[in-house]
Structures are given as structure tokens and as C-alpha cells.
């Protein structure tokens, strides 16, 4: 125990200063720089699965291609109704890479809150974690005229679902893979078109003094925070 707080033997990791003035540009520059290195892990059925930058890039590229195939435009908002998981990260990075705005919704929020946050943010695409979160989305979908598609991360329990407005994340990736083959330069054009002053994410207040308000965070602000 006497050595527990002896940190003299620990050497600081190398710090790569990533080029790019937007989060999307920084991500793709990190992919080019760190490719095969592991950058995140998630436990699946009790076993830790590692994700490299290259694997993440492939998934993000496909999800982004799927979004563009669905008509997701620069400045459009996509909300993510899920617990924190790798799929959340992939969806978030894909939205930002498309030049969109990402908005997180707590998985503990009730359907009424999901409706308010989706409506106020002008959400056009809603990612949901599973059947439980999908139920909330379907309950309020009729009151969200801008919502074009709901995308489900985990389809367990939804195998028989037949709804043209709902697709799985895997189906979105397959759609994106095909779309990217026909439009190989489209994603990087989106990344390059993104400006530091563009809104990247919305973070809603708790709403203790009224309805929650979406605080707009730009790429410039987030990039500044990342670099410290």
C-alpha cells in the first residue's frame, strides 16, 4: 500500500496535436494518424471488445453515408435516445461528419420529454437504443412532422417489426455502404464544408425554471475544450 500513490514511475503518454478546427476534422485526422490503435472498449456478454480508430472510421463512414442517403442535410439535427454505448459514439460522430447537429436525450426521459426535446431541436432523425426507447419514439412520432426516420441500435425483440419509418442501425450501415460506393467523395466534402462557428451539439438545461433550453455549442468551442 505504501507504493499505491507513488506515481513517479508513470510516464506521460505522447500527446498528438491534431489538426482541424472542427470536431469532425479532428476525428478524421486522428483516424489517419492513429489508425490501428485501440481507442475505446465496450463489454459485450462479459467480454471486452476493442475498437480501433480504423474500425470506428469504417462504421462512422457507413452510418454517415446512410444518413446522407436518407436526405440528412448540413445543419439538420439528429437526436440520440440511448444509454452511453459505442453505438452512441458512432452515431454522434457520423452526424457531426455530415455537418449536422447532435442532440442527446436521456434514456430515463418520459415520452413527453422525448417529444419536447425532439420538437424543439427540429430533429429529423432519431436514434434509439432498443425496443424500450423505440416505444417512446413511436408514441410521440405523430406529433413530430419533421421526423423522417427512427434508427434502432439493438433490434432484439423487434425482429418482426414492419414499419417503413423505422430501420436498424445495421440496415442504415448497409444503405450507407452502397451509397458511399456511388458517392465516394461526398462525406469528406461534408467534413471540409463544416465551419468552426457551426453548431455541433445541443445540451438541454434541466428545466428547473421553465422548459428546458437547448444550449448551442459550436465546433470551435468543443475543439478548444479538447485541446485544453
C-alpha positions as CSV (number, residue, x, y, z in Angstrom):
1,X,0.0,0.0,0.0
2,X,2.9,2.3,0.6
3,X,3.6,2.4,-3.2
4,X,-0.1,3.0,-4.1
5,X,0.4,6.7,-4.5
6,X,3.9,6.6,-5.8
7,X,3.4,7.8,-9.4
8,X,7.0,8.7,-10.2
9,X,7.3,5.6,-12.4
10,X,4.4,6.7,-14.6
11,X,5.5,8.4,-17.8
12,X,3.0,10.7,-19.6
13,X,1.6,9.4,-22.9
14,X,2.6,11.0,-26.1
15,X,0.3,13.9,-26.9
16,X,-0.5,14.3,-30.6
17,X,-1.7,17.8,-31.5
18,X,-4.5,17.1,-34.0
19,X,-5.0,19.4,-36.9
20,X,-8.5,20.7,-37.6
21,X,-10.8,23.4,-36.4
22,X,-13.9,21.2,-36.2
23,X,-14.6,18.1,-34.2
24,X,-15.3,16.2,-37.4
25,X,-12.0,17.2,-39.0
26,X,-10.1,16.4,-35.8
27,X,-11.7,12.9,-35.7
28,X,-10.8,12.1,-39.3
29,X,-7.3,13.5,-38.8
30,X,-7.0,11.2,-35.7
31,X,-8.0,8.2,-37.8
32,X,-5.3,9.0,-40.3
33,X,-2.7,9.4,-37.5
34,X,-3.7,6.5,-35.2
35,X,-5.5,4.0,-37.5
36,X,-4.8,0.6,-35.9
37,X,-4.5,1.8,-32.4
38,X,-7.3,0.9,-29.9
39,X,-9.2,4.0,-28.7
40,X,-12.3,2.5,-26.9
41,X,-13.7,-0.7,-25.5
42,X,-17.1,-2.0,-24.6
43,X,-18.1,-5.1,-22.7
44,X,-20.3,-7.4,-24.7
45,X,-21.6,-10.6,-23.0
46,X,-18.9,-10.2,-20.3
47,X,-16.1,-9.8,-22.8
48,X,-14.3,-6.6,-23.6
49,X,-14.4,-5.7,-27.3
50,X,-11.8,-3.3,-28.6
51,X,-12.4,-0.7,-31.3
52,X,-9.6,0.8,-33.2
53,X,-9.7,4.1,-34.9
54,X,-9.9,2.4,-38.3
55,X,-12.8,0.2,-37.2
56,X,-14.6,3.2,-35.9
57,X,-14.0,5.2,-39.1
58,X,-15.5,2.4,-41.2
59,X,-18.6,2.3,-39.0
60,X,-18.9,6.1,-38.9
61,X,-18.4,6.3,-42.7
62,X,-21.2,3.8,-43.3
63,X,-23.6,5.5,-40.8
64,X,-22.9,8.9,-42.3
65,X,-23.5,7.5,-45.8
66,X,-26.8,6.1,-44.7
67,X,-27.8,9.4,-43.2
68,X,-27.0,11.2,-46.4
69,X,-28.9,8.6,-48.4
70,X,-31.9,9.5,-46.3
71,X,-31.6,13.1,-47.1
72,X,-29.8,14.3,-44.0
73,X,-28.5,17.8,-44.8
74,X,-26.0,20.1,-43.3
75,X,-27.4,21.8,-40.3
76,X,-30.1,19.1,-39.7
77,X,-30.4,17.8,-36.2
78,X,-30.3,14.1,-35.1
79,X,-31.2,13.2,-31.6
80,X,-29.8,10.1,-29.8
81,X,-32.1,8.5,-27.2
82,X,-29.8,5.9,-25.5
83,X,-27.6,5.0,-22.7
84,X,-23.9,5.7,-23.3
85,X,-22.5,3.0,-25.6
86,X,-20.3,2.6,-28.6
87,X,-23.3,3.0,-31.0
88,X,-24.0,6.3,-29.4
89,X,-20.4,7.4,-30.2
90,X,-20.6,6.1,-33.7
91,X,-23.9,7.9,-34.4
92,X,-22.7,11.1,-32.9
93,X,-19.5,11.2,-35.0
94,X,-21.5,10.3,-38.1
95,X,-23.9,13.2,-37.5
96,X,-21.0,15.7,-36.9
97,X,-19.2,14.4,-40.0
98,X,-22.3,15.1,-42.1
99,X,-22.3,18.6,-40.9
100,X,-25.3,18.0,-38.7
101,X,-26.2,18.9,-35.1
102,X,-26.2,16.1,-32.5
103,X,-28.6,16.2,-29.5
104,X,-28.5,13.7,-26.7
105,X,-31.7,12.7,-24.9
106,X,-31.6,10.9,-21.5
107,X,-32.9,7.3,-21.7
108,X,-34.8,8.0,-18.5
109,X,-36.8,10.7,-20.1
110,X,-40.5,10.1,-20.5
111,X,-42.2,10.1,-23.9
112,X,-43.5,13.6,-23.3
113,X,-39.9,14.8,-22.7
114,X,-38.7,13.0,-25.8
115,X,-41.4,14.8,-27.8
116,X,-40.5,18.2,-26.5
117,X,-36.7,17.8,-27.0
118,X,-37.2,16.4,-30.5
119,X,-39.6,19.1,-31.5
120,X,-37.7,22.0,-30.0
121,X,-34.4,20.8,-31.6
122,X,-36.2,20.2,-35.0
123,X,-35.0,16.6,-35.0
124,X,-35.2,14.9,-38.4
125,X,-33.5,11.6,-37.5
126,X,-33.9,9.9,-34.1
127,X,-31.5,7.2,-32.9
128,X,-32.9,4.9,-30.2
129,X,-31.2,2.3,-28.2
130,X,-33.7,-0.6,-28.1
131,X,-37.4,-1.6,-28.0
132,X,-38.0,0.3,-24.8
133,X,-36.8,3.6,-26.2
134,X,-38.5,2.9,-29.6
135,X,-41.8,2.6,-27.8
136,X,-41.4,6.2,-26.6
137,X,-40.5,7.4,-30.1
138,X,-43.5,5.7,-31.7
139,X,-45.8,7.2,-29.0
140,X,-44.9,10.7,-30.0
141,X,-43.9,10.3,-33.7
142,X,-47.3,11.6,-35.0
143,X,-46.6,15.0,-33.3
144,X,-43.1,15.4,-34.9
145,X,-43.7,16.3,-38.5
146,X,-40.0,16.9,-39.2
147,X,-39.0,13.4,-38.0
148,X,-38.2,11.4,-41.1
149,X,-36.7,8.2,-39.7
150,X,-36.1,6.3,-36.4
151,X,-32.9,4.2,-36.2
152,X,-32.6,1.4,-33.7
153,X,-29.3,0.3,-32.3
154,X,-30.4,-3.0,-30.8
155,X,-33.1,-4.9,-32.6
156,X,-33.5,-7.7,-30.1
157,X,-37.2,-8.2,-29.6
158,X,-38.0,-6.3,-32.8
159,X,-37.3,-8.9,-35.4
160,X,-40.8,-8.9,-36.7
161,X,-41.2,-5.1,-36.8
162,X,-42.6,-3.9,-40.1
163,X,-42.6,-0.1,-40.1
164,X,-41.2,2.0,-43.0
165,X,-40.3,4.8,-40.7
166,X,-38.0,2.6,-38.5
167,X,-34.8,0.8,-39.5
168,X,-32.0,-0.9,-37.7
169,X,-28.5,0.6,-37.4
170,X,-27.2,-2.3,-39.3
171,X,-29.6,-1.6,-42.2
172,X,-28.5,2.0,-42.1
173,X,-24.9,1.0,-42.4
174,X,-25.7,-1.3,-45.4
175,X,-27.6,1.6,-47.0
176,X,-24.6,3.8,-46.4
177,X,-22.1,1.3,-47.7
178,X,-24.0,1.2,-51.0
179,X,-24.5,5.0,-51.1
180,X,-20.8,5.6,-50.4
181,X,-19.8,3.5,-53.4
182,X,-21.8,5.7,-55.6
183,X,-20.7,8.9,-53.9
184,X,-17.1,8.2,-52.7
185,X,-16.2,11.8,-52.0
186,X,-19.4,13.1,-50.5
187,X,-18.6,12.6,-46.8
188,X,-15.2,14.3,-47.0
189,X,-16.8,17.2,-48.8
190,X,-19.2,17.5,-45.9
191,X,-16.4,17.3,-43.4
192,X,-14.4,20.0,-45.2
193,X,-17.5,22.2,-45.5
194,X,-18.1,22.3,-41.8
195,X,-17.0,25.6,-40.2
196,X,-15.8,26.3,-36.6
197,X,-18.7,28.5,-36.0
198,X,-21.3,25.9,-36.9
199,X,-23.3,24.4,-34.1
200,X,-22.1,20.9,-33.3
201,X,-24.2,19.8,-30.3
202,X,-27.2,20.8,-28.3
203,X,-27.2,20.4,-24.5
204,X,-30.5,21.0,-22.8
205,X,-30.8,22.6,-19.4
206,X,-32.6,20.8,-16.6
207,X,-35.7,23.0,-17.0
208,X,-36.0,23.8,-13.3
209,X,-37.1,27.4,-14.0
210,X,-39.2,26.6,-17.1
211,X,-39.0,24.5,-20.2
212,X,-35.5,23.1,-20.9
213,X,-33.5,25.3,-23.3
214,X,-31.0,24.0,-25.8
215,X,-27.6,25.4,-25.3
216,X,-25.8,25.6,-28.6
217,X,-22.1,24.5,-28.6
218,X,-20.1,25.2,-31.7
219,X,-17.3,23.1,-33.1
220,X,-14.8,25.9,-32.2
221,X,-15.9,25.7,-28.5
222,X,-15.6,21.9,-28.4
223,X,-12.3,21.9,-30.2
224,X,-10.9,24.5,-27.7
225,X,-12.1,22.2,-24.8
226,X,-10.5,19.1,-26.4
227,X,-7.1,20.9,-26.7
228,X,-7.3,22.3,-23.2
